[in-house]
C-alpha cells in the first residue's frame, strides 16, 4: 500500500475523474465555472432538479466553515482501471467506520473538490454523501483476480514499478503493458514513462521513451468532452524534452528529409496554449516521410477525432476514446507469422537507416483505439496499421488499414489495453467490427 497524506482542499488520492477512472494523486482544483461544466465531462453532478442544486450549495457552504485538516488516504497498489468497483473503508471522526467491500454494487463515486464525495449504488437514483470534514481516513482496496496481465498484477514482470511516483498513472485504460526494461528514473540505457499534464484539463498524454534507442515506444492519451475543445490555434513549439535522459533534438531532423511526425497530434489538444505546446515535445514524435505524415497518417488522425467527437462515425456515442499511437522501433516485427524488418536498414541490413545519424526510421506506424460508452457500459476496439513509405497512399477506404487489437499485439509484441478486466479485454481485442466504426474497404 502507498500512503499519501493530502489536505482537504484537493481531490482525494484514489478518487474518480471525469471518465470514471481512479485518480492516483492530486488533481488540479477547478474553479466554480468548471464545477458547473463538470457534468459535460462525465462527473454527473445531477443538476437536473433543484434538490441536487441545493445539495451542492449546502456542501459548498459547509466546506467554507470547515477547518483546514489533513486526511490520510491509503492508495491500493492494485487500483481498478475502471474506477467503479473499488472497495473502500471510511474512518469517521465519531470513531465509527463505513465499509464498501468488493462485493458491493458501487456504480461510481463522484468527488466534489474541497467538499466531499457522493457514492452511487447500482439501481439507486440517490447518492450517499460524505463530507471530508466528517472523516479521518479513507482506505482503498480491490481484488484483481480478474485481471492477470494488468500493469499491477502478480506475474507481470516489473509489476512493482508503477506504484512509484514515475508510474502512478499506469493503471489507466489507455496504457499498454509497461516494458520490462522500464525503470523509475531515466538513464541512457533504459526506458522511462513521462506524463504530460495541464491544468485544468488533466493528462495531455503519456509516453514510454527508450533512451537507448532515442525513440518513442508509444504515446497514449484519452479523448473526451473535457479535454478536446478547440480554444486555441496550433503553436508549432517544437523542442527537446527535458524530462528524459536522452531526448531527440531539433538538429536530428534538420535537413534530414523526414518530418517531425506527431503521435498525439496538435489538433487533439487545443484546449489551451499550454496543452497544445506539450504536443510539440520531440519525445511525442517519430521521423516520418512527409507523404505519410501529411497524407495517410493525417487522414487517420482526423478519423480518430471523429470517432471520439462525432456520433455519426460509430454505432454508439463515445464517452471516452482511449488511444495508443506508435511506430515500430524493433529490428523485427511479425506479420502473417513471418518476421520482417521493423525499421529501415541500409546496405543489406548492415546498418540501420537513421535520421541524421541518431534516430531510427520506422517501417510501420499504427494506432490502437478503445471506445467506451457509459450508458451501455460497453467497449469496442480497433487498430490501424500503415506502411511507412515515401509515396502517397490511398485514403478513400480506411478499413483497408484496419486490423484487430489481437493482430496488432502479434505484430508488435506489446500488450494493449491490458488494464481491462480479462474477459472484456479478450472479447474486444479479437473482434474487428468495421460496421461499428462505419469503415469500408476497397472492393
Helices and strands as residue ranges (DSSP letters): E 2-7, E 15-16, E 22-23, H 32-37, G 38-41, H 50-65, E 70-75, E 87-92, E 97-100, E 106-112, E 116-121, E 128-131, G 132-134, E 135-141, G 165-167, E 191-198, E 202-210, E 215-223, H 250-253, E 259-262, G 266-268, H 273-278, G 282-284, E 285-288, H 290-291, I 292-296, H 297-309, G 311-313, E 320-327, E 332-335, E 338-341, E 345-346, E 351-352, E 354-355, E 359-360, E 364-373, E 378-387, G 398-401, E 402-403, H 405-412, H 422-430
